[in-house]
Amino acid sequence: MLFISPPFGNYLSIPHSTSIRGSFTLQPRPGLLSQIMKTLRYSTKYSGWVNKIGLRNPGLDVALEGYSNKDIISIAILSRDEIKSIVRKIPIDQNIELNVSCPNTEKATICEGLGAFINPERDWCIIKLAPTATLGDVDGFYGQGFRQFHCSNTLPKPEGAVSGPLLRPKVFSLLRMVREAYPEVDLIGGGGVRSIEDAKEYLNAGADHISVSTLCFNPVRFAWFYWNWKNKGV
């Protein structure tokens, strides 16, 4: 399966793909547009995009009103006290991704007590790992009951969160590590995918599915990738 990750997953709904919307927090975090304008830049140093958006979003209630249960809503939890409220709000059949690795927040996202979100009514209940995640991190999520992992989120640098080809070596290592430890889990590979050849390399490293995001900054390249994905397969 092809996943379209945020921010482009918020706006694109196309056949033969699944959109991931978000990330959303329990309470609104205003200032999205101003943070995009102030911090989103292409970095020649990293050959990728850098931002310090920091989970600016209109809040979980807006997401639940605007998207269907077939979409995947990405959720970031900033306090363990929020877990019960978020669980109550989300329909039991709403597909979700738990963003436990956003590098741009003023405090770390919550990684414990997340098993409350696991529900057999959901097709997708994904943990989005950091590119620097260790096997111990994965063990912890696996122990809570998670069997779907997205490798990976952006890479923290002094300039901000970096996406693009810089992630690829980290994602390769992460995919192989998780696949070796837990052969039965579902793995999504993403980060710096710019061509079908890149997607094939992630699949060969252990991914079951592929995600793209910054590829969509280049509509022509994305259209060519999508056509190949849809018509030729991998």
C-alpha positions in Angstrom: 0.0 0.0 0.0 1.0 3.6 -0.7 0.6 6.1 2.2 0.6 9.9 1.7 2.0 11.3 5.0 1.5 14.8 6.5 1.4 17.5 5.5 0.4 16.4 2.1 -1.8 13.6 3.5 -4.0 16.4 4.8 -5.0 17.6 1.3 -4.6 14.6 -1.1 -7.1 11.8 -1.5 -6.2 9.7 -4.5 -7.0 6.2 -5.6 -4.6 3.4 -4.8 -3.3 5.2 -1.7 -4.3 6.0 1.9 -3.9 9.4 3.4 -2.5 10.0 6.9 -3.9 13.3 8.3 -2.3 15.3 11.0 -0.6 15.3 13.3 -3.3 16.5 15.7 -3.2 17.2 19.5 -6.0 17.1 22.0 -6.1 20.9 22.2 -5.5 23.3 19.3 -2.0 24.6 18.9 -2.5 27.8 16.8 0.1 29.4 14.5 0.4 26.8 11.7 0.6 29.2 8.8 3.0 31.6 10.5 5.3 28.7 11.5 5.3 27.4 8.0 6.2 30.7 6.6 8.9 31.3 9.2 10.6 27.9 9.3 9.8 25.7 6.3 12.9 25.8 4.0 14.7 23.7 1.5 18.2 23.0 2.8 21.1 22.5 0.4 23.2 21.4 3.3 20.9 18.4 3.9 19.4 18.1 0.4 16.0 18.1 2.0 13.3 20.2 3.7 13.7 21.6 7.2 10.9 22.9 9.5 10.2 23.9 13.1 6.4 23.7 12.8 6.1 22.0 16.1 2.6 20.3 15.8 0.7 23.5 15.1 -2.8 22.2 14.4 -6.5 23.0 14.9 -7.1 20.2 17.4 -8.4 16.7 17.4 -12.1 17.7 17.4 -11.6 19.4 14.0 -9.9 16.3 12.6 -12.7 14.0 13.8 -15.3 16.2 12.2 -13.4 16.5 8.9 -12.2 13.1 8.0 -13.7 9.6 7.6 -12.8 6.5 9.6 -11.0 5.1 6.5 -8.5 7.9 6.7 -5.7 7.6 9.2 -5.6 10.4 11.7 -2.1 11.0 13.2 -2.3 11.9 16.9 0.4 13.3 19.1 0.0 13.1 22.9 1.8 15.7 25.0 0.7 14.5 28.4 -0.2 11.1 29.8 -3.3 12.7 31.4 -4.6 13.3 27.9 -4.8 9.6 26.9 -8.2 8.9 28.5 -9.8 11.9 26.9 -8.4 11.1 23.5 -9.5 7.5 23.7 -13.0 8.6 24.6 -13.2 11.0 21.6 -12.0 8.7 18.9 -14.5 6.2 17.4 -13.5 2.6 17.9 -13.2 2.0 14.2 -11.2 5.2 13.4 -7.8 4.4 11.9 -5.0 6.1 13.7 -1.2 6.7 13.8 0.4 7.6 17.0 3.2 10.2 16.4 5.5 9.4 19.3 8.6 11.1 17.7 7.9 14.7 16.6 11.3 16.5 17.2 9.9 20.0 17.2 7.7 20.2 20.3 8.7 21.9 23.5 8.3 18.6 25.4 8.6 15.0 24.3 5.5 13.2 23.1 4.2 10.4 25.3 5.3 6.8 24.6 3.8 4.9 27.5 0.3 3.9 28.3 -0.6 3.8 24.6 -2.0 0.3 24.6 -5.4 1.9 25.4 -5.7 2.8 21.7 -5.4 -0.7 20.4 -8.8 -1.9 19.2 -9.7 -4.8 16.8 -12.2 -2.6 15.1 -9.3 -0.5 13.6 -7.5 -1.7 10.5 -4.6 0.6 11.3 -3.2 1.5 14.7 0.4 2.6 13.8 3.3 3.8 15.8 5.5 6.3 14.0 9.0 5.8 15.1 11.9 8.2 15.2 14.8 7.5 12.8 16.9 7.2 15.9 14.7 4.6 17.6 16.4 1.7 19.3 15.3 -1.9 19.6 14.5 -1.1 23.2 12.0 1.5 22.0 10.4 -0.9 19.7 10.3 -3.6 22.4 8.4 -1.2 24.6 5.7 -0.5 21.9 5.5 -4.2 21.0 5.0 -5.1 24.6 2.1 -2.7 24.7 0.5 -4.6 21.8 1.5 -2.6 18.7 2.1 -4.6 15.5 2.3 -1.7 12.9 5.2 0.6 12.7 6.1 3.5 10.4 9.8 4.0 9.8 10.2 6.9 10.2 9.6 10.4 11.3 11.9 13.4 10.5 15.5 13.7 11.8 16.2 16.3 14.4 19.0 18.8 13.6 19.9 22.2 15.1 18.1 23.9 12.2 14.9 21.9 12.8 13.3 18.7 11.6 14.9 17.4 8.4 13.1 15.2 5.8 14.4 13.8 2.6 17.3 11.6 1.5 19.2 12.2 4.7 16.8 9.8 6.3 17.4 6.9 4.1 20.4 5.2 5.8 18.5 5.6 9.2 15.3 4.1 7.8 17.2 1.2 6.1 18.8 0.3 9.5 15.5 0.7 11.4 13.5 -1.4 9.0 16.1 -4.2 9.1 16.3 -4.1 12.9 12.6 -4.3 13.4 12.1 -6.9 10.8 14.8 -9.1 12.2 13.4 -8.8 15.8 9.7 -9.1 14.9 9.2 -10.8 11.5 5.4 -10.7 11.8 4.8 -7.0 12.2 3.5 -4.6 9.5 6.2 -2.1 8.4 5.8 1.2 6.5 9.0 2.6 5.0 9.2 6.3 4.2 11.7 9.1 4.1 13.4 10.4 1.0 11.4 8.3 -1.4 11.8 10.0 -4.8 11.4 7.1 -7.2 10.1 3.6 -7.7 13.7 2.4 -7.2 13.8 4.1 -3.8 10.6 2.3 -2.9 12.0 -1.0 -4.0 15.0 -0.6 -1.8 12.8 0.0 1.2 10.7 -3.0 0.4 13.9 -5.1 0.0 15.0 -3.8 3.5 11.8 -5.2 5.1 9.0 -2.7 4.5 5.6 -4.0 3.6 4.3 -0.6 2.5 5.7 2.8 1.4 5.0 6.3 2.5 5.8 9.6 0.7 5.4 13.2 1.7 8.1 15.7 0.5 8.0 14.0 -2.8 4.8 15.9 -3.3 6.7 19.2 -3.3 7.6 18.3 -6.9 4.2 17.5 -8.6 5.8 16.2 -11.8 8.1 13.8 -9.9 5.2 12.7 -7.7 3.0 12.1 -10.7 5.6 10.0 -12.4 6.2 8.0 -9.2 2.4 7.5 -8.7 1.9 6.4 -12.3 4.6 3.8 -11.9 3.3 2.6 -8.6 -0.3 2.3 -9.9 0.5 0.8 -13.3 3.7 -1.2 -12.9 3.8 -2.1 -9.3 7.1 -2.8 -7.5 
